[in-house]
């Protein structure tokens, strides 16, 4: 008996040492990867990490009248309160009396408190046409004037009969805005706009967040190592160990699911290309011609939404049946049960990567070319996969005990599709429905992809936070429910 006890103790110690070595390897990879990705992301995100379009931009009013003919000695002045943190441009709308005019127009912007000129621009009156909007960009964004009163002053040296006129809206009014024509106050506002950027708080303190994140990561690793030394089994670490242990089985299950999807299909894997393209073509013909949504690069806009939602629909639909569909294996062979929904999500992810190819082809054909923002796409795709895994585990658990879940999920996914702006602009939604977008994870995933592909820039930092947040909440909730119910699966299979 004694040798057996010694052998058992030796085996436990060996397993403990093995787990500690494995954790140290994972920890080094994780910490180095975290620091490396933090630096890479800083350069890929660019200005979008630090600045966003200001929510305090002054939008141009619709014109319903002219102001004064800007002859020599005439003057149009518009005072306004600036709440933009970095002013980048000022625009003015013009009327010409439907004639060709001569002379030079002068546009000046002053900070009233210190009577400081912050912009001076000149414009040839002959270049101005009826309804023309001229935009004047500051050589360097003007900062430090948030809350300050500013004055837009417009003069010219034109002769009577050959002068332009700034346009105005006689019914517009806003606190702190005052329009004066030739020294006399008049009701209304000039048709002008002021654009700029605001600072992003996360971007201003980016490296502080990186340092705090590194400390939290190291702290978690130390706590995990301490738990292993005390004989405990941290859930996340054991899941990684199990995935490594059963990696051969995972590869076989993924290959089986992938092959089963195209079994006896004439086109086979080509359907991963054709399906999003054909769907896009149908919806493009219907919505671009029948409803005439005015969206630039509508085919790319449409295909971005289709590719992401198709992956979500397919991954969740496959994981829904991952436990019930593998009942013969589950009742005969022991394998961690979360392996089955995991393999379904992975096999669907392969289809997603294939479907990205036609998306890129349509993007290039539309005249949009790759930018460094494309390198940010793996983040949102991984977050989407984790979100689908968490939701899929929740659905798979429900399916074991409630077989009607497969029919209910069909209805839910259809409603979810129509509440996600795949083929329509979010601006058409009434306020009562638009608020639902704030709680729709797919809205943020799709918006992230569209920003990278269509705009060629990084989304705002809050988009990264929201995508990561929904992914974490989904996987935590799905894993919790799955773990609590998995021991009773065999009773219902």
C-alpha positions in Angstrom: 0.0 0.0 0.0 2.8 2.4 0.9 4.4 2.3 -2.6 1.0 3.1 -4.1 0.6 6.1 -1.9 4.1 7.4 -2.8 3.3 6.9 -6.4 0.1 8.8 -6.1 1.8 11.6 -4.3 4.5 11.7 -6.9 1.9 11.9 -9.7 0.1 14.7 -8.0 3.3 16.6 -7.6 4.3 16.0 -11.2 0.9 17.3 -12.4 1.2 20.3 -10.1 4.6 21.1 -11.5 3.4 20.6 -15.0 0.5 22.9 -14.5 2.8 25.6 -13.0 5.2 25.3 -16.0 2.2 25.5 -18.4 0.9 28.6 -16.7 4.3 30.3 -16.8 4.5 29.6 -20.5 1.0 31.0 -21.1 1.8 33.9 -18.8 4.9 34.9 -20.7 3.0 34.7 -24.1 0.1 36.6 -22.6 2.1 39.5 -21.1 4.4 39.9 -24.1 1.4 39.7 -26.5 -0.4 42.3 -24.4 2.4 44.8 -24.5 3.2 44.2 -28.1 -0.5 44.6 -29.2 -0.8 47.8 -27.0 2.1 49.4 -28.9 0.8 48.2 -32.4 -2.7 49.4 -31.6 -1.4 52.9 -30.6 0.1 53.4 -34.1 -2.8 51.7 -36.0 -5.5 53.8 -34.3 -3.8 57.0 -35.2 -5.7 60.3 -34.6 -9.0 58.4 -33.9 -7.5 57.3 -30.6 -7.2 61.0 -29.5 -9.9 62.9 -31.3 -13.4 62.4 -32.5 -15.8 64.5 -34.5 -17.3 67.1 -32.1 -20.8 66.6 -30.9 -21.0 70.4 -30.6 -20.5 71.1 -34.3 -22.6 74.0 -35.5 -24.7 72.7 -38.4 -25.7 74.9 -41.3 -29.3 76.2 -41.4 -31.4 75.9 -44.5 -31.4 79.2 -46.4 -34.6 81.1 -47.0 -33.3 84.6 -47.6 -30.2 86.6 -48.6 -28.6 89.1 -46.3 -26.9 92.1 -47.8 -25.1 92.7 -51.1 -21.5 92.7 -50.0 -20.3 95.8 -51.7 -17.4 97.9 -50.3 -18.3 99.1 -46.8 -21.1 96.4 -46.3 -20.7 94.1 -43.4 -22.3 90.8 -42.1 -21.4 89.7 -38.6 -22.5 86.6 -36.8 -21.6 86.1 -33.2 -21.9 82.6 -31.7 -20.7 80.5 -28.7 -18.1 77.9 -29.4 -18.3 74.6 -27.6 -15.9 72.7 -29.9 -12.6 71.8 -28.3 -10.6 71.9 -31.6 -12.0 74.1 -34.4 -10.9 72.8 -37.8 -13.1 74.6 -40.4 -15.8 77.2 -41.0 -18.3 77.1 -44.0 -20.6 79.8 -45.4 -23.4 79.5 -48.0 -23.7 82.2 -50.7 -26.2 83.7 -53.0 -25.2 85.4 -56.3 -28.4 87.0 -57.6 -27.9 84.6 -60.5 -25.2 86.7 -62.0 -21.4 86.6 -62.4 -19.8 88.8 -59.7 -16.4 90.4 -59.2 -14.2 91.4 -56.4 -12.8 89.8 -53.3 -14.6 88.5 -50.3 -12.9 88.6 -46.9 -13.8 86.1 -44.1 -12.5 86.7 -40.6 -13.1 84.9 -37.3 -12.4 86.7 -34.0 -12.3 85.6 -30.4 -14.4 88.4 -28.8 -13.1 88.3 -25.2 -9.6 89.2 -26.3 -10.5 90.6 -29.7 -8.0 88.2 -31.3 -8.2 87.3 -34.9 -8.0 83.5 -35.3 -8.7 83.2 -39.0 -8.4 85.3 -42.2 -9.4 84.0 -45.6 -10.0 85.6 -49.0 -12.3 84.3 -51.7 -12.8 85.6 -55.3 -16.5 86.6 -55.8 -16.2 85.3 -59.4 -15.7 81.7 -58.2 -19.0 81.8 -56.2 -22.1 80.3 -57.8 -25.7 80.3 -56.5 -26.0 78.2 -53.4 -22.3 77.7 -53.3 -20.8 76.6 -49.9 -17.3 77.7 -49.3 -15.3 75.9 -46.6 -12.3 77.5 -44.9 -10.0 75.2 -43.1 -7.7 76.4 -40.3 -4.0 75.8 -41.0 -3.8 74.4 -37.5 -6.8 73.4 -35.3 -7.7 76.2 -32.9 -7.8 75.0 -29.3 -8.6 76.5 -25.9 -11.7 78.4 -27.0 -14.4 76.1 -25.6 -17.3 78.2 -24.2 -15.8 81.4 -25.7 -17.9 83.9 -27.8 -16.6 84.1 -31.4 -17.4 86.5 -34.3 -17.7 85.5 -37.9 -17.1 88.7 -39.9 -17.7 88.9 -43.7 -16.8 91.9 -45.9 -15.9 92.5 -49.6 -14.6 95.1 -52.0 -17.1 94.5 -54.8 -19.0 97.2 -56.6 -22.8 97.4 -56.6 -24.4 95.0 -59.1 -21.4 92.6 -59.0 -21.4 91.5 -55.3 -22.4 88.3 -53.6 -24.6 87.9 -50.6 -24.2 85.5 -47.6 -27.4 83.5 -47.2 -29.5 83.4 -43.9 -32.4 81.7 -42.2 -34.7 84.4 -40.9 -36.5 82.0 -38.5 -33.5 80.4 -36.9 -32.4 81.4 -33.3 -30.1 80.1 -30.7 -28.9 81.3 -27.3 -25.6 83.3 -27.7 -26.1 83.7 -31.5 -26.6 87.2 -32.9 -26.7 88.3 -36.5 -25.8 91.9 -37.5 -26.1 93.4 -41.0 -24.3 96.7 -41.7 -24.2 97.3 -37.9 -27.9 96.6 -37.3 -29.1 93.5 -35.4 -31.6 91.4 -37.3 -33.5 88.2 -36.4 -32.2 85.0 -37.8 -28.8 83.3 -38.4 -26.3 83.2 -41.2 -26.2 79.9 -43.1 -22.8 78.9 -41.7 -21.3 75.9 -40.0 -18.4 75.3 -37.7 -16.7 71.9 -37.6 -14.1 70.5 -35.3 -13.0 67.7 -33.0 -13.2 66.9 -29.3 -10.6 65.1 -27.2 -11.2 61.5 -26.3 -10.6 60.9 -22.6 -9.4 57.4 -23.1 -6.9 58.4 -25.8 -5.5 61.2 -23.6 -4.7 58.6 -20.9 -4.0 55.7 -23.1 -0.6 54.7 -21.7 -2.0 54.9 -18.1 -4.7 52.4 -19.1 -2.0 50.2 -20.6 0.0 50.2 -17.4 -3.0 49.6 -15.3 -4.1 46.7 -17.6 -0.6 45.2 -17.3 -0.7 45.3 -13.5 -4.2 43.7 -13.5 -3.0 41.0 -15.9 0.1 40.2 -13.8 -2.1 40.2 -10.6 -4.5 37.7 -12.2 -1.6 35.5 -13.2 -0.2 35.5 -9.7 -3.6 34.7 -8.2 -4.0 31.8 -10.7 -0.6 30.5 -9.9 -1.3 30.7 -6.1 -4.6 28.8 -6.7 -2.8 26.0 -8.6 -0.2 25.7 -5.8 -3.1 25.2 -3.4 -4.6 22.4 -5.5 -7.4 24.5 -6.9 -8.4 24.5 -10.6 -9.0 28.0 -12.0 -11.7 27.7 -14.6 -10.0 29.8 -17.4 -6.7 28.1 -17.0 -8.2 24.6 -17.0 -10.2 25.4 -20.1 -7.0 26.4 -21.9 -5.3 23.2 -20.8 -8.3 21.2 -21.9 -8.3 22.8 -25.3 -4.6 22.1 -25.7 -5.2 18.5 -24.6 -8.1 17.8 -26.9 -6.8 19.9 -29.9 -6.7 16.8 -32.1 -10.4 16.1 -31.4 -11.2 19.8 -31.9 -9.6 19.7 -35.4 -11.5 16.5 -36.3 -14.9 17.9 -35.1 -14.3 21.2 -36.9 -13.4 19.4 -40.1 -16.5 17.2 -39.8 -18.8 20.2 -39.4 -17.2 22.0 -42.2 -17.4 19.0 -44.6 -20.9 18.1 -43.5 -22.1 21.6 -44.5 -21.1 21.1 -48.1 -21.7 17.4 -48.4 -23.1 16.4 -51.8 -23.1 20.0 -52.8 -22.1 20.7 -56.4 -20.5 24.1 -55.7 -19.2 23.0 -52.3 -17.0 25.6 -50.6 -17.9 28.1 -53.3 -21.2 28.7 -51.5 -19.2 30.6 -48.8 -18.4 33.1 -51.6 -21.7 33.0 -53.5 -24.1 33.2 -50.5 -23.1 36.7 -49.3 -22.8 37.9 -52.9 -26.2 36.7 -54.0 -27.8 38.0 -50.8 -26.2 41.3 -51.4 -27.3 41.4 -55.0 -30.9 40.8 -54.2 -31.0 43.3 -51.3 -29.1 45.8 -53.4 -31.6 45.6 -56.2 -34.5 45.9 -53.8 -33.4 48.6 -51.4 -31.2 50.8 -53.6 -33.9 51.1 -56.3 -37.2 50.6 -54.5 -36.4 52.5 -51.3 -33.4 54.5 -52.7 -31.4 54.8 -49.5 -28.8 57.6 -50.1 -25.8 55.7 -48.7 -22.3 56.1 -50.2 -20.8 52.8 -51.4 -24.1 51.1 -50.7 -22.9 47.7 -51.9 -20.0 47.7 -49.5 -22.3 49.0 -46.7 -24.7 46.2 -47.4 -22.2 43.4 -47.7 -20.4 44.3 -44.4 -23.7 43.8 -42.6 -24.6 40.6 -44.4 -21.2 38.9 -43.8 -21.2 39.7 -40.1 -24.9 38.8 -39.5 -24.6 35.6 -41.5 -21.7 34.5 -39.3 -23.7 35.3 -36.2 -26.8 33.5 -37.5 -24.8 30.4 -38.6 -22.6 30.1 -35.6 -25.5 30.5 -33.1 -27.7 28.2 -35.2 -25.0 25.5 -35.2 -24.2 25.8 -31.5 -27.9 25.5 -30.7 -27.8 21.9 -31.7 -24.2 21.2 -30.7 -25.1 19.2 -27.5 -28.3 17.5 -28.8 -26.6 16.7 -32.2 -23.6 15.0 -30.4 -25.7 13.0 -28.0 -24.1 9.7 -29.1 -20.6 10.9 -28.3 -21.5 12.6 -25.1 -23.2 9.5 -23.6 -20.3 7.2 -24.5 -17.0 9.2 -24.3 -15.9 11.8 -21.8 -14.9 15.1 -23.4 -15.4 18.5 -21.8 -18.8 19.4 -23.2 -18.0 23.0 -24.1 -15.7 21.5 -26.8 -18.8 20.8 -28.9 -20.2 24.4 -29.1 -16.6 25.7 -29.5 -16.0 23.6 -32.6 -19.2 24.8 -34.2 -18.2 28.4 -33.7 -14.7 27.7 -35.1 -16.1 25.9 -38.2 -18.4 28.9 -38.8 -15.5 31.2 -38.3 -13.7 29.5 -41.2 -16.7 30.3 -43.4 -16.6 33.9 -42.1 -12.9 34.2 -43.2 -13.9 32.8 -46.6 -16.8 35.2 -46.9 -14.4 38.2 -46.2 -12.9 37.5 -49.6 -15.9 38.6 -51.7 -16.3 41.6 -49.3 -12.8 42.7 -50.2 -13.4 42.1 -53.9 -16.6 44.3 -53.8 -14.7 46.9 -51.7 -11.9 47.2 -54.3 -14.3 47.2 -57.2 -16.1 50.1 -55.5 -12.9 52.2 -55.4 -12.1 51.7 -51.8 -8.6 50.4 -51.1 -6.9 48.9 -48.1 -5.6 51.0 -45.3 -3.8 50.2 -42.0 -7.3 50.1 -40.4 -7.8 46.7 -42.0 -5.2 45.4 -39.4 -7.8 46.2 -36.7 -10.4 43.8 -38.1 -9.1 40.7 -36.2 -10.0 42.4 -32.9 -13.7 42.8 -33.8 -13.9 39.4 -35.5 -12.5 37.7 -32.4 -14.9 39.6 -30.2 -17.7 38.5 -32.4 -16.6 34.9 -32.2 -16.4 35.1 -28.4 -19.9 36.7 -28.3 -21.3 33.9 -30.5 -19.7 31.3 -28.4 -21.2 32.7 -25.2 -24.6 33.1 -26.7 -24.3 29.6 -28.4 -23.5 27.9 -25.0 -26.6 29.5 -23.6 -28.7 28.4 -26.5 -27.2 24.9 -26.5 -28.1 24.5 -22.8 -31.6 25.7 -23.3 -32.0 23.3 -26.3 -31.3 20.2 -24.2 -34.2 21.0 -21.8 -36.5 22.8 -24.2 -36.5 21.5 -27.7 -38.8 24.2 -29.0 -35.8 26.5 -28.6 -34.8 25.8 -32.2 -38.1 27.2 -33.5 -38.1 30.1 -31.1 -34.5 31.0 -32.1 -35.6 31.2 -35.7 -38.1 33.9 -34.8 -35.7 35.7 -32.5 -32.9 35.8 -35.2 -35.3 37.2 -37.8 -36.4 40.0 -35.5 -32.8 40.6 -34.6 -31.9 41.0 -38.3 -34.6 43.6 -38.9 -33.6 45.5 -35.8 -30.0 45.7 -37.0 -29.1 48.3 -39.8 -27.9 45.8 -42.4 -29.6 47.2 -45.5 -31.0 50.5 -44.2 -29.3 53.6 -42.5 -29.8 53.9 -38.8 -31.0 57.5 -39.3 -34.4 56.3 -40.7 -35.3 54.7 -37.4 -37.8 56.6 -35.1 -36.4 57.6 -31.8 -38.5 55.0 -30.0 -36.8 52.2 -32.0 -33.4 53.8 -32.4 -32.8 53.5 -28.7 -32.8 49.7 -29.1 -29.6 50.0 -31.2 -27.7 51.0 -28.0 -28.3 47.5 -26.6 -27.8 45.6 -29.8 -24.3 44.1 -29.9 -24.4 43.4 -33.6 -24.9 47.0 -34.3 -21.5 47.8 -32.8 -19.7 44.8 -34.4 -21.0 45.9 -37.9 -20.3 49.6 -37.3 -16.8 48.7 -36.3 -16.2 46.7 -39.6 -17.8 49.5 -41.7 -15.5 52.1 -40.1 -12.4 50.0 -41.0 -13.5 49.0 -44.5 -15.5 52.0 -45.7 -13.9 54.9 -43.9 -10.5 53.4 -43.7 -9.9 54.6 -40.2 -10.0 53.2 -36.7 -13.4 53.5 -34.8 -13.6 55.5 -31.7 -12.1 53.9 -28.5 -15.5 53.5 -27.1 -16.3 51.0 -29.9 -13.5 48.8 -28.8 -14.7 48.9 -25.2 -18.3 48.1 -26.2 -17.3 45.2 -28.5 -15.1 43.8 -25.8 -17.8 44.3 -23.2 -20.5 42.5 -25.1 -18.1 39.6 -25.8 -17.1 39.2 -22.2 -20.6 39.5 -20.8 -21.8 36.9 -23.3 -19.1 34.4 -22.6 -19.4 34.8 -18.8 -23.1 34.4 -18.9 -23.0 31.5 -21.4 -20.2 29.7 -19.5 -22.0 30.1 -16.2 -25.3 28.6 -17.4 -23.5 25.9 -19.3 -21.4 24.8 -16.3 -24.4 24.8 -14.0 -26.5 22.6 -16.3 -24.0 20.3 -18.1 -24.1 17.5 -15.5 -27.8 17.0 -16.2 -27.5 16.9 -20.0 -27.2 13.1 -20.1 -30.6 12.8 -18.4 -32.4 14.6 -21.3 -30.4 13.4 -24.3 
